[in-house]
Amino acid sequence: MRFIKKLCVVLLYCLTVQVASAESYADKVVFPTEPIMNGDQRWRIGYFEGGEYIDYQKILVETVKGLMNAGWIDKVEIPAQEGEQTALFWHWLQNGVSSDYIEFVEDAHYSAKWNETLRGQVVKQLTNRLNQTGDIDLMIAMGTSAGKALSNDNHSTSTMVLSATDPLAAGIIKSVDDSGYDHIHATVDPNRHERQVRVFHDLVNFKKLGIAYEDSENGRSYAALDVIEKLSVQRGFKVIGCHTQSDISDIAKAEISTAKCFRKLAPQVDAIYVTAQGGVNPNSIGKLVKITNEYRIPTFSQSGSEEVRKGFLLSLSQAGFRYVGEFHASTFAKVFNGASPNQLTQFFEEPPRMAVNLKTAEVVGFNPPLLLLGAADEVYRDIPEE
């Protein structure tokens, strides 16, 4: 009974934090979202990512769907996407969609392929294009690496930073209220990781939490390490870390380093918080699930419910990224209607819904209370075979 009451408090906390926070942030000026042309032309959109990552693909797809629902793009069925790529999807957008208002510029898809040398070259090339050619009206900077590269005064093109794990901690933006640049906007959920770890701790009551992450500025930001360490002091649990390789072009090496860390952490901890990084991807999740299930270690995916479907125990459901995609589409629409990116709220908080894998729960010995199942809008009953 005490556990059920505690869980009720946790879920109520998630709901009330969302409502209170949402009321604290709003656009500085009200702008319409109706589709309009850029004079007698379409609005031209470009894209830059640090490298392939499954969340980038899903968020880009859902943002396009959001633009369809808002009338900026004619509605059409989007085909299932392969792997983690966005390049093929971008290419499909050239002929697969029709719009009187928006153009996804064919040669304006850039990826640094998780290569630092290439990243510098791409950023230089892209910055020169933004300043000299002027054929892009809005840039999508997907992820922390791309956001850090374009959030500066080296150009003045409206830039939307999407899917940055923590743009505040990464230094992409000055604050939730102010990006620090008129032309920069970064979607931010300042309480997301704290909510996740609070819920995980209340459900599992771990004493030792394992975290595998790259020991770099970006890696610590992805893992929300500062937030978790502060919460560990408040709640009295210990954080045990293991260093991986993440933002590298050799994905196989990143996967090996992450699996090695999971094997190192599993005998030492009561639970593992699975952070977003190169070594956690559709190709590797099955192996990581086998390791944690072998040691009966509960897991919580930072990334979301897709990883729960593949076998991790818990996450906060993201409803297929639909809600954040709609938020991005609305933000784009307001910019096209005359808003400066920094006039618009950067605050977005995902709905407080749960995702749980019941087969993994059975394997690790976690008995989900009925209240948890009632709060879950995504319940998975098996672990896919590799």
NORSULWO-V772807 format. One record per residue. N is the residue number from 1. RES is the residue in one letter. OMEGA is omega in radians with two decimals (* if undefined). BURIAL is I if it has 9 or more other C-alpha atoms within 8 Angstrom, else O. Layout:
BEGIN
n:N res:RES omega:OMEGA burial:BURIAL
n:N res:RES omega:OMEGA burial:BURIAL
END
This chain:
BEGIN
n:1 res:M omega:3.12 burial:O
n:2 res:R omega:-3.13 burial:O
n:3 res:F omega:-3.13 burial:O
n:4 res:I omega:3.10 burial:I
n:5 res:K omega:3.14 burial:O
n:6 res:K omega:-3.13 burial:I
n:7 res:L omega:3.08 burial:I
n:8 res:C omega:3.14 burial:I
n:9 res:V omega:-3.13 burial:O
n:10 res:V omega:-3.12 burial:I
n:11 res:L omega:3.07 burial:I
n:12 res:L omega:3.10 burial:O
n:13 res:Y omega:3.14 burial:O
n:14 res:C omega:-3.12 burial:I
n:15 res:L omega:-3.07 burial:I
n:16 res:T omega:3.08 burial:O
n:17 res:V omega:-3.14 burial:O
n:18 res:Q omega:-3.10 burial:I
n:19 res:V omega:-3.11 burial:O
n:20 res:A omega:-3.11 burial:O
n:21 res:S omega:-3.10 burial:O
n:22 res:A omega:-3.14 burial:I
n:23 res:E omega:-3.08 burial:O
n:24 res:S omega:-3.06 burial:O
n:25 res:Y omega:3.11 burial:I
n:26 res:A omega:3.06 burial:O
n:27 res:D omega:3.14 burial:O
n:28 res:K omega:3.08 burial:O
n:29 res:V omega:-3.13 burial:O
n:30 res:V omega:3.12 burial:O
n:31 res:F omega:3.10 burial:O
n:32 res:P omega:3.12 burial:O
n:33 res:T omega:-3.11 burial:I
n:34 res:E omega:3.12 burial:I
n:35 res:P omega:3.05 burial:I
n:36 res:I omega:3.09 burial:O
n:37 res:M omega:3.07 burial:I
n:38 res:N omega:-3.01 burial:I
n:39 res:G omega:3.07 burial:O
n:40 res:D omega:-3.14 burial:O
n:41 res:Q omega:3.02 burial:O
n:42 res:R omega:3.04 burial:I
n:43 res:W omega:-3.03 burial:I
n:44 res:R omega:-3.05 burial:I
n:45 res:I omega:3.04 burial:I
n:46 res:G omega:-3.02 burial:I
n:47 res:Y omega:3.08 burial:I
n:48 res:F omega:3.10 burial:I
n:49 res:E omega:3.08 burial:I
n:50 res:G omega:-3.13 burial:I
n:51 res:G omega:-3.11 burial:O
n:52 res:E omega:3.06 burial:I
n:53 res:Y omega:-2.97 burial:I
n:54 res:I omega:3.14 burial:I
n:55 res:D omega:3.14 burial:I
n:56 res:Y omega:3.13 burial:I
n:57 res:Q omega:-3.08 burial:I
n:58 res:K omega:-3.12 burial:I
n:59 res:I omega:3.09 burial:I
n:60 res:L omega:3.12 burial:I
n:61 res:V omega:-3.11 burial:I
n:62 res:E omega:3.06 burial:I
n:63 res:T omega:3.07 burial:I
n:64 res:V omega:3.10 burial:I
n:65 res:K omega:3.10 burial:I
n:66 res:G omega:3.10 burial:I
n:67 res:L omega:3.06 burial:I
n:68 res:M omega:-3.10 burial:I
n:69 res:N omega:-3.13 burial:I
n:70 res:A omega:3.06 burial:I
n:71 res:G omega:-3.14 burial:I
n:72 res:W omega:3.12 burial:I
n:73 res:I omega:3.07 burial:I
n:74 res:D omega:-3.10 burial:I
n:75 res:K omega:3.10 burial:I
n:76 res:V omega:3.11 burial:O
n:77 res:E omega:3.11 burial:O
n:78 res:I omega:-3.12 burial:O
n:79 res:P omega:3.07 burial:O
n:80 res:A omega:-3.08 burial:O
n:81 res:Q omega:-3.13 burial:O
n:82 res:E omega:3.00 burial:O
n:83 res:G omega:-3.12 burial:O
n:84 res:E omega:-3.01 burial:I
n:85 res:Q omega:2.93 burial:I
n:86 res:T omega:-3.07 burial:I
n:87 res:A omega:3.13 burial:O
n:88 res:L omega:3.10 burial:O
n:89 res:F omega:3.11 burial:I
n:90 res:W omega:3.11 burial:I
n:91 res:H omega:3.12 burial:I
n:92 res:W omega:-3.11 burial:I
n:93 res:L omega:-3.12 burial:I
n:94 res:Q omega:-3.08 burial:I
n:95 res:N omega:-3.05 burial:O
n:96 res:G omega:3.12 burial:O
n:97 res:V omega:3.11 burial:I
n:98 res:S omega:3.14 burial:O
n:99 res:S omega:3.02 burial:I
n:100 res:D omega:-2.95 burial:O
n:101 res:Y omega:-3.00 burial:I
n:102 res:I omega:3.02 burial:I
n:103 res:E omega:3.01 burial:I
n:104 res:F omega:-2.94 burial:I
n:105 res:V omega:-2.96 burial:I
n:106 res:E omega:-3.07 burial:O
n:107 res:D omega:-3.10 burial:O
n:108 res:A omega:3.00 burial:I
n:109 res:H omega:-3.08 burial:I
n:110 res:Y omega:3.05 burial:O
n:111 res:S omega:3.10 burial:I
n:112 res:A omega:3.05 burial:I
n:113 res:K omega:3.12 burial:I
n:114 res:W omega:3.11 burial:I
n:115 res:N omega:-3.04 burial:I
n:116 res:E omega:3.12 burial:O
n:117 res:T omega:3.12 burial:O
n:118 res:L omega:3.13 burial:I
n:119 res:R omega:3.12 burial:I
n:120 res:G omega:3.14 burial:O
n:121 res:Q omega:-3.13 burial:O
n:122 res:V omega:-3.13 burial:I
n:123 res:V omega:3.11 burial:I
n:124 res:K omega:-3.14 burial:O
n:125 res:Q omega:-3.10 burial:O
n:126 res:L omega:3.13 burial:O
n:127 res:T omega:3.09 burial:I
n:128 res:N omega:3.13 burial:I
n:129 res:R omega:-3.13 burial:I
n:130 res:L omega:-3.08 burial:I
n:131 res:N omega:-2.98 burial:I
n:132 res:Q omega:-3.08 burial:O
n:133 res:T omega:3.09 burial:O
n:134 res:G omega:-3.11 burial:O
n:135 res:D omega:3.08 burial:O
n:136 res:I omega:-3.11 burial:I
n:137 res:D omega:-3.13 burial:I
n:138 res:L omega:3.10 burial:I
n:139 res:M omega:2.93 burial:I
n:140 res:I omega:3.03 burial:I
n:141 res:A omega:-3.00 burial:I
n:142 res:M omega:3.07 burial:I
n:143 res:G omega:-3.07 burial:I
n:144 res:T omega:-3.09 burial:I
n:145 res:S omega:3.13 burial:I
n:146 res:A omega:3.13 burial:I
n:147 res:G omega:3.12 burial:I
n:148 res:K omega:-3.10 burial:I
n:149 res:A omega:-3.03 burial:O
n:150 res:L omega:-3.13 burial:I
n:151 res:S omega:-3.10 burial:I
n:152 res:N omega:3.13 burial:O
n:153 res:D omega:3.14 burial:O
n:154 res:N omega:3.07 burial:O
n:155 res:H omega:-3.13 burial:I
n:156 res:S omega:3.14 burial:O
n:157 res:T omega:3.09 burial:I
n:158 res:S omega:-3.04 burial:I
n:159 res:T omega:3.12 burial:I
n:160 res:M omega:3.13 burial:I
n:161 res:V omega:-3.10 burial:I
n:162 res:L omega:2.98 burial:I
n:163 res:S omega:2.97 burial:I
n:164 res:A omega:-3.03 burial:I
n:165 res:T omega:3.10 burial:I
n:166 res:D omega:-3.08 burial:I
n:167 res:P omega:3.08 burial:I
n:168 res:L omega:-3.13 burial:I
n:169 res:A omega:-3.12 burial:O
n:170 res:A omega:3.14 burial:I
n:171 res:G omega:3.12 burial:O
n:172 res:I omega:3.13 burial:I
n:173 res:I omega:-3.11 burial:I
n:174 res:K omega:-3.13 burial:I
n:175 res:S omega:3.08 burial:O
n:176 res:V omega:-3.11 burial:I
n:177 res:D omega:-2.96 burial:O
n:178 res:D omega:3.12 burial:I
n:179 res:S omega:-3.09 burial:I
n:180 res:G omega:3.13 burial:I
n:181 res:Y omega:-3.13 burial:I
n:182 res:D omega:-3.00 burial:I
n:183 res:H omega:-3.08 burial:I
n:184 res:I omega:3.05 burial:I
n:185 res:H omega:3.12 burial:I
n:186 res:A omega:3.09 burial:I
n:187 res:T omega:-3.06 burial:I
n:188 res:V omega:3.01 burial:I
n:189 res:D omega:-2.96 burial:I
n:190 res:P omega:-3.08 burial:I
n:191 res:N omega:-2.98 burial:O
n:192 res:R omega:-3.04 burial:I
n:193 res:H omega:3.06 burial:I
n:194 res:E omega:3.10 burial:I
n:195 res:R omega:-3.10 burial:I
n:196 res:Q omega:-3.06 burial:I
n:197 res:V omega:3.06 burial:I
n:198 res:R omega:3.14 burial:I
n:199 res:V omega:-3.14 burial:I
n:200 res:F omega:-3.13 burial:I
n:201 res:H omega:3.14 burial:I
n:202 res:D omega:3.13 burial:I
n:203 res:L omega:-3.00 burial:O
n:204 res:V omega:-3.13 burial:O
n:205 res:N omega:-3.12 burial:O
n:206 res:F omega:3.05 burial:I
n:207 res:K omega:3.13 burial:I
n:208 res:K omega:-3.11 burial:I
n:209 res:L omega:3.12 burial:I
n:210 res:G omega:3.09 burial:I
n:211 res:I omega:3.04 burial:I
n:212 res:A omega:-3.08 burial:I
n:213 res:Y omega:3.06 burial:I
n:214 res:E omega:-3.10 burial:I
n:215 res:D omega:3.10 burial:O
n:216 res:S omega:3.14 burial:O
n:217 res:E omega:3.12 burial:O
n:218 res:N omega:-3.11 burial:I
n:219 res:G omega:3.11 burial:I
n:220 res:R omega:3.09 burial:I
n:221 res:S omega:3.11 burial:I
n:222 res:Y omega:-3.06 burial:I
n:223 res:A omega:-3.09 burial:I
n:224 res:A omega:-3.00 burial:I
n:225 res:L omega:-3.13 burial:I
n:226 res:D omega:-3.14 burial:O
n:227 res:V omega:-3.08 burial:I
n:228 res:I omega:3.13 burial:I
n:229 res:E omega:3.08 burial:I
n:230 res:K omega:3.14 burial:O
n:231 res:L omega:3.13 burial:I
n:232 res:S omega:3.09 burial:I
n:233 res:V omega:-3.14 burial:O
n:234 res:Q omega:-3.01 burial:O
n:235 res:R omega:3.05 burial:O
n:236 res:G omega:3.02 burial:O
n:237 res:F omega:-3.10 burial:I
n:238 res:K omega:3.08 burial:O
n:239 res:V omega:3.10 burial:I
n:240 res:I omega:-3.07 burial:I
n:241 res:G omega:3.03 burial:I
n:242 res:C omega:-3.01 burial:I
n:243 res:H omega:-3.14 burial:I
n:244 res:T omega:2.92 burial:I
n:245 res:Q omega:-3.02 burial:I
n:246 res:S omega:-3.03 burial:I
n:247 res:D omega:-3.14 burial:I
n:248 res:I omega:-3.11 burial:I
n:249 res:S omega:-3.14 burial:O
n:250 res:D omega:-3.08 burial:O
n:251 res:I omega:3.13 burial:I
n:252 res:A omega:3.11 burial:O
n:253 res:K omega:3.09 burial:I
n:254 res:A omega:3.12 burial:I
n:255 res:E omega:-3.14 burial:I
n:256 res:I omega:-3.11 burial:I
n:257 res:S omega:3.14 burial:I
n:258 res:T omega:3.11 burial:I
n:259 res:A omega:3.10 burial:I
n:260 res:K omega:3.12 burial:O
n:261 res:C omega:3.12 burial:I
n:262 res:F omega:3.12 burial:I
n:263 res:R omega:3.10 burial:I
n:264 res:K omega:-3.07 burial:I
n:265 res:L omega:-2.98 burial:I
n:266 res:A omega:-3.14 burial:I
n:267 res:P omega:-3.02 burial:O
n:268 res:Q omega:-2.94 burial:O
n:269 res:V omega:3.08 burial:I
n:270 res:D omega:-3.09 burial:I
n:271 res:A omega:3.11 burial:I
n:272 res:I omega:3.03 burial:I
n:273 res:Y omega:-3.01 burial:I
n:274 res:V omega:-3.03 burial:I
n:275 res:T omega:3.13 burial:I
n:276 res:A omega:3.12 burial:I
n:277 res:Q omega:-3.06 burial:I
n:278 res:G omega:-3.11 burial:I
n:279 res:G omega:3.05 burial:I
n:280 res:V omega:-3.06 burial:I
n:281 res:N omega:-3.09 burial:I
n:282 res:P omega:-3.14 burial:O
n:283 res:N omega:-3.01 burial:O
n:284 res:S omega:-3.01 burial:I
n:285 res:I omega:3.13 burial:I
n:286 res:G omega:3.13 burial:I
n:287 res:K omega:-3.13 burial:O
n:288 res:L omega:3.10 burial:I
n:289 res:V omega:3.12 burial:I
n:290 res:K omega:-3.14 burial:O
n:291 res:I omega:-3.09 burial:I
n:292 res:T omega:3.11 burial:I
n:293 res:N omega:3.09 burial:I
n:294 res:E omega:-3.13 burial:O
n:295 res:Y omega:3.13 burial:I
n:296 res:R omega:-3.11 burial:I
n:297 res:I omega:3.05 burial:I
n:298 res:P omega:-3.12 burial:I
n:299 res:T omega:3.06 burial:I
n:300 res:F omega:3.14 burial:I
n:301 res:S omega:3.04 burial:I
n:302 res:Q omega:-3.01 burial:I
n:303 res:S omega:3.12 burial:I
n:304 res:G omega:-2.91 burial:I
n:305 res:S omega:3.11 burial:I
n:306 res:E omega:3.12 burial:O
n:307 res:E omega:3.03 burial:I
n:308 res:V omega:3.07 burial:I
n:309 res:R omega:-3.12 burial:I
n:310 res:K omega:3.00 burial:I
n:311 res:G omega:3.04 burial:I
n:312 res:F omega:-2.94 burial:I
n:313 res:L omega:-2.95 burial:I
n:314 res:L omega:2.90 burial:I
n:315 res:S omega:2.92 burial:I
n:316 res:L omega:-3.09 burial:I
n:317 res:S omega:3.11 burial:I
n:318 res:Q omega:3.08 burial:I
n:319 res:A omega:3.10 burial:O
n:320 res:G omega:3.12 burial:I
n:321 res:F omega:-3.10 burial:I
n:322 res:R omega:-3.03 burial:I
n:323 res:Y omega:3.13 burial:I
n:324 res:V omega:3.06 burial:I
n:325 res:G omega:3.10 burial:I
n:326 res:E omega:3.11 burial:I
n:327 res:F omega:3.12 burial:I
n:328 res:H omega:-3.12 burial:I
n:329 res:A omega:3.12 burial:I
n:330 res:S omega:3.13 burial:I
n:331 res:T omega:3.08 burial:I
n:332 res:F omega:-3.08 burial:O
n:333 res:A omega:-3.14 burial:I
n:334 res:K omega:3.08 burial:I
n:335 res:V omega:3.12 burial:I
n:336 res:F omega:3.11 burial:I
n:337 res:N omega:2.99 burial:I
n:338 res:G omega:-3.13 burial:O
n:339 res:A omega:2.90 burial:I
n:340 res:S omega:-3.11 burial:I
n:341 res:P omega:-3.09 burial:I
n:342 res:N omega:3.03 burial:I
n:343 res:Q omega:-3.03 burial:I
n:344 res:L omega:3.13 burial:I
n:345 res:T omega:3.07 burial:I
n:346 res:Q omega:-3.01 burial:I
n:347 res:F omega:3.01 burial:I
n:348 res:F omega:3.11 burial:I
n:349 res:E omega:-3.10 burial:I
n:350 res:E omega:3.14 burial:I
n:351 res:P omega:-3.07 burial:O
n:352 res:P omega:3.11 burial:I
n:353 res:R omega:-3.04 burial:I
n:354 res:M omega:2.97 burial:I
n:355 res:A omega:-3.10 burial:I
n:356 res:V omega:3.06 burial:I
n:357 res:N omega:-3.03 burial:I
n:358 res:L omega:3.10 burial:I
n:359 res:K omega:3.08 burial:I
n:360 res:T omega:3.09 burial:I
n:361 res:A omega:3.11 burial:I
n:362 res:E omega:-3.09 burial:I
n:363 res:V omega:-3.06 burial:I
n:364 res:V omega:3.10 burial:I
n:365 res:G omega:3.12 burial:O
n:366 res:F omega:-3.12 burial:O
n:367 res:N omega:-3.06 burial:O
n:368 res:P omega:3.08 burial:O
n:369 res:P omega:-3.12 burial:O
n:370 res:L omega:-3.13 burial:O
n:371 res:L omega:3.09 burial:I
n:372 res:L omega:-3.14 burial:I
n:373 res:L omega:3.10 burial:I
n:374 res:G omega:-3.13 burial:O
n:375 res:A omega:-3.09 burial:O
n:376 res:A omega:3.02 burial:I
n:377 res:D omega:3.03 burial:I
n:378 res:E omega:-3.14 burial:I
n:379 res:V omega:-3.14 burial:I
n:380 res:Y omega:-2.99 burial:I
n:381 res:R omega:3.09 burial:O
n:382 res:D omega:3.08 burial:I
n:383 res:I omega:-3.11 burial:I
n:384 res:P omega:3.05 burial:O
n:385 res:E omega:3.14 burial:O
n:386 res:E omega:* burial:O
END
